[in-house]
Amino acid sequence: MKTVVIYKSKTGFTKKYAKWIAEELSADEKGMLAIYDKPIDFTDKKNIGKIIAYVNS
């Protein structure tokens, strides 16, 4: 099973929690966690398609 963590952070606290989650995941799951420094445009179907393709692969 693949795990995707999507978050939005204005102050940095949510990013900190996302990193804590990554530290608690097993080694196999760490490869599945992607933290993007740039915002993801969820109105662009290409971005959503990439996430869905990753989860389904």
PDB file with SEQRES, HELIX, SHEET and CRYST1 records, atoms N, CA, C and O in Angstrom:
SEQRES   1 A   57  MET LYS THR VAL VAL ILE TYR LYS SER LYS THR GLY PHE          
SEQRES   2 A   57  THR LYS LYS TYR ALA LYS TRP ILE ALA GLU GLU LEU SER          
SEQRES   3 A   57  ALA ASP GLU LYS GLY MET LEU ALA ILE TYR ASP LYS PRO          
SEQRES   4 A   57  ILE ASP PHE THR ASP LYS LYS ASN ILE GLY LYS ILE ILE          
SEQRES   5 A   57  ALA TYR VAL ASN SER                                          
HELIX    1 AA1 PHE A   13  GLU A   24  1                                  12    
HELIX    2 AA2 ALA A   27  LYS A   30  1                                   4    
HELIX    3 AA3 LYS A   45  ASN A   56  1                                  12    
CRYST1    1.000    1.000    1.000  90.00  90.00  90.00 P 1           1          
ATOM      1  N   MET A   1       0.834  -1.169   0.000  1.00  0.00           N  
ATOM      2  CA  MET A   1       0.000   0.000   0.000  1.00  0.00           C  
ATOM      3  C   MET A   1       0.887   1.243   0.000  1.00  0.00           C  
ATOM      4  O   MET A   1       1.889   1.301   0.713  1.00  0.00           O  
ATOM      5  N   LYS A   2       0.509   2.232  -0.805  1.00  0.00           N  
ATOM      6  CA  LYS A   2       1.276   3.467  -0.866  1.00  0.00           C  
ATOM      7  C   LYS A   2       0.580   4.554  -0.065  1.00  0.00           C  
ATOM      8  O   LYS A   2      -0.645   4.582   0.055  1.00  0.00           O  
ATOM      9  N   THR A   3       1.385   5.432   0.469  1.00  0.00           N  
ATOM     10  CA  THR A   3       0.879   6.516   1.293  1.00  0.00           C  
ATOM     11  C   THR A   3       1.247   7.844   0.658  1.00  0.00           C  
ATOM     12  O   THR A   3       2.387   8.042   0.239  1.00  0.00           O  
ATOM     13  N   VAL A   4       0.297   8.746   0.586  1.00  0.00           N  
ATOM     14  CA  VAL A   4       0.559  10.091   0.087  1.00  0.00           C  
ATOM     15  C   VAL A   4       0.144  11.070   1.170  1.00  0.00           C  
ATOM     16  O   VAL A   4      -0.977  11.012   1.674  1.00  0.00           O  
ATOM     17  N   VAL A   5       1.047  11.964   1.522  1.00  0.00           N  
ATOM     18  CA  VAL A   5       0.745  13.003   2.503  1.00  0.00           C  
ATOM     19  C   VAL A   5       0.745  14.336   1.764  1.00  0.00           C  
ATOM     20  O   VAL A   5       1.754  14.742   1.188  1.00  0.00           O  
ATOM     21  N   ILE A   6      -0.390  15.003   1.789  1.00  0.00           N  
ATOM     22  CA  ILE A   6      -0.519  16.307   1.140  1.00  0.00           C  
ATOM     23  C   ILE A   6      -0.820  17.322   2.231  1.00  0.00           C  
ATOM     24  O   ILE A   6      -1.708  17.116   3.059  1.00  0.00           O  
ATOM     25  N   TYR A   7      -0.075  18.415   2.224  1.00  0.00           N  
ATOM     26  CA  TYR A   7      -0.298  19.413   3.259  1.00  0.00           C  
ATOM     27  C   TYR A   7      -0.098  20.810   2.685  1.00  0.00           C  
ATOM     28  O   TYR A   7       0.509  20.986   1.629  1.00  0.00           O  
ATOM     29  N   LYS A   8      -0.612  21.779   3.392  1.00  0.00           N  
ATOM     30  CA  LYS A   8      -0.419  23.187   3.051  1.00  0.00           C  
ATOM     31  C   LYS A   8       0.013  23.890   4.323  1.00  0.00           C  
ATOM     32  O   LYS A   8      -0.590  23.699   5.379  1.00  0.00           O  
ATOM     33  N   SER A   9       1.046  24.696   4.227  1.00  0.00           N  
ATOM     34  CA  SER A   9       1.574  25.338   5.426  1.00  0.00           C  
ATOM     35  C   SER A   9       1.869  26.805   5.146  1.00  0.00           C  
ATOM     36  O   SER A   9       2.624  27.134   4.231  1.00  0.00           O  
ATOM     37  N   LYS A  10       1.275  27.667   5.928  1.00  0.00           N  
ATOM     38  CA  LYS A  10       1.571  29.098   5.819  1.00  0.00           C  
ATOM     39  C   LYS A  10       2.676  29.500   6.790  1.00  0.00           C  
ATOM     40  O   LYS A  10       3.500  30.358   6.475  1.00  0.00           O  
ATOM     41  N   THR A  11       2.692  28.889   7.956  1.00  0.00           N  
ATOM     42  CA  THR A  11       3.637  29.285   8.998  1.00  0.00           C  
ATOM     43  C   THR A  11       4.783  28.301   9.187  1.00  0.00           C  
ATOM     44  O   THR A  11       5.766  28.613   9.859  1.00  0.00           O  
ATOM     45  N   GLY A  12       4.662  27.108   8.596  1.00  0.00           N  
ATOM     46  CA  GLY A  12       5.715  26.109   8.734  1.00  0.00           C  
ATOM     47  C   GLY A  12       5.410  25.017   9.738  1.00  0.00           C  
ATOM     48  O   GLY A  12       6.106  24.002   9.773  1.00  0.00           O  
ATOM     49  N   PHE A  13       4.383  25.203  10.559  1.00  0.00           N  
ATOM     50  CA  PHE A  13       4.052  24.185  11.552  1.00  0.00           C  
ATOM     51  C   PHE A  13       3.575  22.893  10.897  1.00  0.00           C  
ATOM     52  O   PHE A  13       3.965  21.806  11.324  1.00  0.00           O  
ATOM     53  N   THR A  14       2.742  22.996   9.874  1.00  0.00           N  
ATOM     54  CA  THR A  14       2.230  21.794   9.212  1.00  0.00           C  
ATOM     55  C   THR A  14       3.358  21.042   8.525  1.00  0.00           C  
ATOM     56  O   THR A  14       3.372  19.812   8.524  1.00  0.00           O  
ATOM     57  N   LYS A  15       4.312  21.776   7.936  1.00  0.00           N  
ATOM     58  CA  LYS A  15       5.467  21.130   7.309  1.00  0.00           C  
ATOM     59  C   LYS A  15       6.267  20.363   8.360  1.00  0.00           C  
ATOM     60  O   LYS A  15       6.749  19.262   8.097  1.00  0.00           O  
ATOM     61  N   LYS A  16       6.405  20.941   9.540  1.00  0.00           N  
ATOM     62  CA  LYS A  16       7.125  20.276  10.630  1.00  0.00           C  
ATOM     63  C   LYS A  16       6.438  18.962  11.001  1.00  0.00           C  
ATOM     64  O   LYS A  16       7.100  17.941  11.188  1.00  0.00           O  
ATOM     65  N   TYR A  17       5.106  18.993  11.107  1.00  0.00           N  
ATOM     66  CA  TYR A  17       4.370  17.772  11.433  1.00  0.00           C  
ATOM     67  C   TYR A  17       4.491  16.742  10.316  1.00  0.00           C  
ATOM     68  O   TYR A  17       4.588  15.546  10.592  1.00  0.00           O  
ATOM     69  N   ALA A  18       4.486  17.181   9.067  1.00  0.00           N  
ATOM     70  CA  ALA A  18       4.652  16.250   7.947  1.00  0.00           C  
ATOM     71  C   ALA A  18       6.016  15.565   8.024  1.00  0.00           C  
ATOM     72  O   ALA A  18       6.127  14.372   7.741  1.00  0.00           O  
ATOM     73  N   LYS A  19       7.038  16.304   8.399  1.00  0.00           N  
ATOM     74  CA  LYS A  19       8.370  15.705   8.552  1.00  0.00           C  
ATOM     75  C   LYS A  19       8.397  14.722   9.721  1.00  0.00           C  
ATOM     76  O   LYS A  19       9.058  13.686   9.642  1.00  0.00           O  
ATOM     77  N   TRP A  20       7.681  15.041  10.810  1.00  0.00           N  
ATOM     78  CA  TRP A  20       7.602  14.101  11.939  1.00  0.00           C  
ATOM     79  C   TRP A  20       6.917  12.808  11.509  1.00  0.00           C  
ATOM     80  O   TRP A  20       7.326  11.719  11.913  1.00  0.00           O  
ATOM     81  N   ILE A  21       5.884  12.929  10.697  1.00  0.00           N  
ATOM     82  CA  ILE A  21       5.213  11.732  10.179  1.00  0.00           C  
ATOM     83  C   ILE A  21       6.205  10.906   9.369  1.00  0.00           C  
ATOM     84  O   ILE A  21       6.243   9.683   9.498  1.00  0.00           O  
ATOM     85  N   ALA A  22       7.005  11.560   8.539  1.00  0.00           N  
ATOM     86  CA  ALA A  22       7.994  10.852   7.722  1.00  0.00           C  
ATOM     87  C   ALA A  22       8.992  10.101   8.593  1.00  0.00           C  
ATOM     88  O   ALA A  22       9.400   8.989   8.259  1.00  0.00           O  
ATOM     89  N   GLU A  23       9.381  10.701   9.699  1.00  0.00           N  
ATOM     90  CA  GLU A  23      10.334  10.042  10.595  1.00  0.00           C  
ATOM     91  C   GLU A  23       9.743   8.793  11.236  1.00  0.00           C  
ATOM     92  O   GLU A  23      10.480   7.857  11.546  1.00  0.00           O  
ATOM     93  N   GLU A  24       8.437   8.758  11.438  1.00  0.00           N  
ATOM     94  CA  GLU A  24       7.781   7.618  12.073  1.00  0.00           C  
ATOM     95  C   GLU A  24       7.454   6.493  11.098  1.00  0.00           C  
ATOM     96  O   GLU A  24       7.163   5.374  11.520  1.00  0.00           O  
ATOM     97  N   LEU A  25       7.501   6.777   9.806  1.00  0.00           N  
ATOM     98  CA  LEU A  25       7.172   5.755   8.817  1.00  0.00           C  
ATOM     99  C   LEU A  25       8.318   4.763   8.676  1.00  0.00           C  
ATOM    100  O   LEU A  25       9.469   5.083   8.974  1.00  0.00           O  
ATOM    101  N   SER A  26       7.997   3.572   8.224  1.00  0.00           N  
ATOM    102  CA  SER A  26       9.041   2.573   7.985  1.00  0.00           C  
ATOM    103  C   SER A  26       9.882   2.998   6.785  1.00  0.00           C  
ATOM    104  O   SER A  26       9.513   3.917   6.054  1.00  0.00           O  
ATOM    105  N   ALA A  27      11.002   2.330   6.591  1.00  0.00           N  
ATOM    106  CA  ALA A  27      11.909   2.672   5.498  1.00  0.00           C  
ATOM    107  C   ALA A  27      11.220   2.568   4.141  1.00  0.00           C  
ATOM    108  O   ALA A  27      11.452   3.405   3.269  1.00  0.00           O  
ATOM    109  N   ASP A  28      10.369   1.546   3.946  1.00  0.00           N  
ATOM    110  CA  ASP A  28       9.674   1.390   2.675  1.00  0.00           C  
ATOM    111  C   ASP A  28       8.692   2.531   2.445  1.00  0.00           C  
ATOM    112  O   ASP A  28       8.547   3.008   1.320  1.00  0.00           O  
ATOM    113  N   GLU A  29       8.031   2.963   3.486  1.00  0.00           N  
ATOM    114  CA  GLU A  29       7.036   4.018   3.351  1.00  0.00           C  
ATOM    115  C   GLU A  29       7.669   5.386   3.146  1.00  0.00           C  
ATOM    116  O   GLU A  29       7.054   6.270   2.549  1.00  0.00           O  
ATOM    117  N   LYS A  30       8.896   5.571   3.635  1.00  0.00           N  
ATOM    118  CA  LYS A  30       9.548   6.867   3.470  1.00  0.00           C  
ATOM    119  C   LYS A  30       9.720   7.215   2.001  1.00  0.00           C  
ATOM    120  O   LYS A  30       9.626   8.382   1.620  1.00  0.00           O  
ATOM    121  N   GLY A  31       9.972   6.204   1.172  1.00  0.00           N  
ATOM    122  CA  GLY A  31      10.119   6.453  -0.257  1.00  0.00           C  
ATOM    123  C   GLY A  31       8.830   6.902  -0.901  1.00  0.00           C  
ATOM    124  O   GLY A  31       8.846   7.460  -1.998  1.00  0.00           O  
ATOM    125  N   MET A  32       7.712   6.666  -0.236  1.00  0.00           N  
ATOM    126  CA  MET A  32       6.413   7.021  -0.789  1.00  0.00           C  
ATOM    127  C   MET A  32       5.968   8.417  -0.378  1.00  0.00           C  
ATOM    128  O   MET A  32       4.987   8.930  -0.917  1.00  0.00           O  
ATOM    129  N   LEU A  33       6.656   9.033   0.550  1.00  0.00           N  
ATOM    130  CA  LEU A  33       6.257  10.344   1.045  1.00  0.00           C  
ATOM    131  C   LEU A  33       6.958  11.420   0.232  1.00  0.00           C  
ATOM    132  O   LEU A  33       8.186  11.449   0.154  1.00  0.00           O  
ATOM    133  N   ALA A  34       6.187  12.289  -0.362  1.00  0.00           N  
ATOM    134  CA  ALA A  34       6.758  13.376  -1.146  1.00  0.00           C  
ATOM    135  C   ALA A  34       6.365  14.699  -0.505  1.00  0.00           C  
ATOM    136  O   ALA A  34       5.188  14.965  -0.265  1.00  0.00           O  
ATOM    137  N   ILE A  35       7.351  15.504  -0.240  1.00  0.00           N  
ATOM    138  CA  ILE A  35       7.093  16.829   0.305  1.00  0.00           C  
ATOM    139  C   ILE A  35       7.529  17.833  -0.753  1.00  0.00           C  
ATOM    140  O   ILE A  35       8.704  17.908  -1.114  1.00  0.00           O  
ATOM    141  N   TYR A  36       6.576  18.590  -1.234  1.00  0.00           N  
ATOM    142  CA  TYR A  36       6.848  19.563  -2.277  1.00  0.00           C  
ATOM    143  C   TYR A  36       7.080  20.933  -1.646  1.00  0.00           C  
ATOM    144  O   TYR A  36       6.313  21.369  -0.788  1.00  0.00           O  
ATOM    145  N   ASP A  37       8.150  21.608  -2.081  1.00  0.00           N  
ATOM    146  CA  ASP A  37       8.412  22.959  -1.596  1.00  0.00           C  
ATOM    147  C   ASP A  37       7.534  23.981  -2.311  1.00  0.00           C  
ATOM    148  O   ASP A  37       7.247  25.050  -1.771  1.00  0.00           O  
ATOM    149  N   LYS A  38       7.107  23.644  -3.533  1.00  0.00           N  
ATOM    150  CA  LYS A  38       6.242  24.542  -4.296  1.00  0.00           C  
ATOM    151  C   LYS A  38       4.803  24.066  -4.163  1.00  0.00           C  
ATOM    152  O   LYS A  38       4.550  22.864  -4.079  1.00  0.00           O  
ATOM    153  N   PRO A  39       3.863  24.998  -4.144  1.00  0.00           N  
ATOM    154  CA  PRO A  39       2.447  24.597  -4.048  1.00  0.00           C  
ATOM    155  C   PRO A  39       2.005  23.764  -5.245  1.00  0.00           C  
ATOM    156  O   PRO A  39       2.458  23.988  -6.368  1.00  0.00           O  
ATOM    157  N   ILE A  40       1.129  22.815  -5.004  1.00  0.00           N  
ATOM    158  CA  ILE A  40       0.565  21.991  -6.068  1.00  0.00           C  
ATOM    159  C   ILE A  40      -0.736  22.629  -6.518  1.00  0.00           C  
ATOM    160  O   ILE A  40      -1.598  22.944  -5.697  1.00  0.00           O  
ATOM    161  N   ASP A  41      -0.878  22.819  -7.824  1.00  0.00           N  
ATOM    162  CA  ASP A  41      -2.111  23.376  -8.384  1.00  0.00           C  
ATOM    163  C   ASP A  41      -3.088  22.232  -8.603  1.00  0.00           C  
ATOM    164  O   ASP A  41      -2.967  21.483  -9.572  1.00  0.00           O  
ATOM    165  N   PHE A  42      -4.062  22.097  -7.700  1.00  0.00           N  
ATOM    166  CA  PHE A  42      -5.005  20.992  -7.791  1.00  0.00           C  
ATOM    167  C   PHE A  42      -6.084  21.222  -8.838  1.00  0.00           C  
ATOM    168  O   PHE A  42      -6.899  20.336  -9.094  1.00  0.00           O  
ATOM    169  N   THR A  43      -6.097  22.406  -9.445  1.00  0.00           N  
ATOM    170  CA  THR A  43      -7.030  22.639 -10.548  1.00  0.00           C  
ATOM    171  C   THR A  43      -6.467  22.098 -11.854  1.00  0.00           C  
ATOM    172  O   THR A  43      -7.202  21.939 -12.829  1.00  0.00           O  
ATOM    173  N   ASP A  44      -5.169  21.815 -11.881  1.00  0.00           N  
ATOM    174  CA  ASP A  44      -4.520  21.254 -13.069  1.00  0.00           C  
ATOM    175  C   ASP A  44      -4.647  19.735 -13.015  1.00  0.00           C  
ATOM    176  O   ASP A  44      -4.096  19.093 -12.121  1.00  0.00           O  
ATOM    177  N   LYS A  45      -5.362  19.173 -13.959  1.00  0.00           N  
ATOM    178  CA  LYS A  45      -5.608  17.724 -13.961  1.00  0.00           C  
ATOM    179  C   LYS A  45      -4.324  16.918 -14.107  1.00  0.00           C  
ATOM    180  O   LYS A  45      -4.286  15.756 -13.701  1.00  0.00           O  
ATOM    181  N   LYS A  46      -3.277  17.500 -14.674  1.00  0.00           N  
ATOM    182  CA  LYS A  46      -2.002  16.783 -14.810  1.00  0.00           C  
ATOM    183  C   LYS A  46      -1.422  16.460 -13.434  1.00  0.00           C  
ATOM    184  O   LYS A  46      -0.910  15.362 -13.215  1.00  0.00           O  
ATOM    185  N   ASN A  47      -1.503  17.411 -12.512  1.00  0.00           N  
ATOM    186  CA  ASN A  47      -0.970  17.186 -11.162  1.00  0.00           C  
ATOM    187  C   ASN A  47      -1.752  16.113 -10.430  1.00  0.00           C  
ATOM    188  O   ASN A  47      -1.162  15.243  -9.789  1.00  0.00           O  
ATOM    189  N   ILE A  48      -3.066  16.164 -10.518  1.00  0.00           N  
ATOM    190  CA  ILE A  48      -3.903  15.148  -9.877  1.00  0.00           C  
ATOM    191  C   ILE A  48      -3.619  13.786 -10.496  1.00  0.00           C  
ATOM    192  O   ILE A  48      -3.535  12.781  -9.791  1.00  0.00           O  
ATOM    193  N   GLY A  49      -3.470  13.757 -11.818  1.00  0.00           N  
ATOM    194  CA  GLY A  49      -3.173  12.498 -12.511  1.00  0.00           C  
ATOM    195  C   GLY A  49      -1.865  11.887 -12.055  1.00  0.00           C  
ATOM    196  O   GLY A  49      -1.769  10.667 -11.917  1.00  0.00           O  
ATOM    197  N   LYS A  50      -0.855  12.714 -11.817  1.00  0.00           N  
ATOM    198  CA  LYS A  50       0.443  12.213 -11.347  1.00  0.00           C  
ATOM    199  C   LYS A  50       0.310  11.582  -9.964  1.00  0.00           C  
ATOM    200  O   LYS A  50       0.901  10.536  -9.698  1.00  0.00           O  
ATOM    201  N   ILE A  51      -0.458  12.210  -9.093  1.00  0.00           N  
ATOM    202  CA  ILE A  51      -0.652  11.667  -7.741  1.00  0.00           C  
ATOM    203  C   ILE A  51      -1.407  10.350  -7.805  1.00  0.00           C  
ATOM    204  O   ILE A  51      -1.027   9.383  -7.144  1.00  0.00           O  
ATOM    205  N   ILE A  52      -2.475  10.304  -8.598  1.00  0.00           N  
ATOM    206  CA  ILE A  52      -3.263   9.070  -8.731  1.00  0.00           C  
ATOM    207  C   ILE A  52      -2.424   7.962  -9.346  1.00  0.00           C  
ATOM    208  O   ILE A  52      -2.492   6.818  -8.895  1.00  0.00           O  
ATOM    209  N   ALA A  53      -1.631   8.280 -10.371  1.00  0.00           N  
ATOM    210  CA  ALA A  53      -0.777   7.272 -11.010  1.00  0.00           C  
ATOM    211  C   ALA A  53       0.244   6.730 -10.016  1.00  0.00           C  
ATOM    212  O   ALA A  53       0.526   5.532 -10.017  1.00  0.00           O  
ATOM    213  N   TYR A  54       0.802   7.595  -9.167  1.00  0.00           N  
ATOM    214  CA  TYR A  54       1.772   7.155  -8.174  1.00  0.00           C  
ATOM    215  C   TYR A  54       1.134   6.205  -7.171  1.00  0.00           C  
ATOM    216  O   TYR A  54       1.705   5.166  -6.839  1.00  0.00           O  
ATOM    217  N   VAL A  55      -0.044   6.563  -6.694  1.00  0.00           N  
ATOM    218  CA  VAL A  55      -0.722   5.724  -5.701  1.00  0.00           C  
ATOM    219  C   VAL A  55      -1.107   4.381  -6.304  1.00  0.00           C  
ATOM    220  O   VAL A  55      -1.026   3.357  -5.626  1.00  0.00           O  
ATOM    221  N   ASN A  56      -1.518   4.368  -7.553  1.00  0.00           N  
ATOM    222  CA  ASN A  56      -1.954   3.127  -8.202  1.00  0.00           C  
ATOM    223  C   ASN A  56      -0.803   2.271  -8.706  1.00  0.00           C  
ATOM    224  O   ASN A  56      -1.017   1.104  -9.036  1.00  0.00           O  
ATOM    225  N   SER A  57       0.408   2.808  -8.778  1.00  0.00           N  
ATOM    226  CA  SER A  57       1.542   2.023  -9.315  1.00  0.00           C  
ATOM    227  C   SER A  57       2.081   1.036  -8.305  1.00  0.00           C  
ATOM    228  O   SER A  57       3.027   0.306  -8.599  1.00  0.00           O  
TER     229      SER A  57                                                      
END                                                                             
